[in-house]
Amino acid sequence: MATANINIRTDSELKAKAQTVLSDLGLDMSTAINIYLNQVVYTQSIPFEISKANKSDRSIKAGGWEGKIRIPDNFNASLDDFEEYM
């Protein structure tokens, strides 16, 4: 399998926080992004819901992601397929 590079720009604080979480999960950034991209291909969509926060929902902080990302129930099944593929 040939590999390709992807260059992205992101906030340095966001990157550091994500790397900490991913490390706790035993993943590196490259593996996490590959899991995401495999889910995009497998589901033919973004593998979580993206929605505009309801203004009446005070549980969501302005600018935060709390409550905006939902992982589908079948997410692990796809991850199992990915692990078999790897």
Secondary structure, 3 states (H helix, E strand, C coil): CCCCCCCCCCCHHHHHHHHHHHHHCCCCHHHHHHHHHHHHHHHCCCCCCCCCCCCCCCCCCCCCCCCCCCCCCCHHHHHHHHHHHC
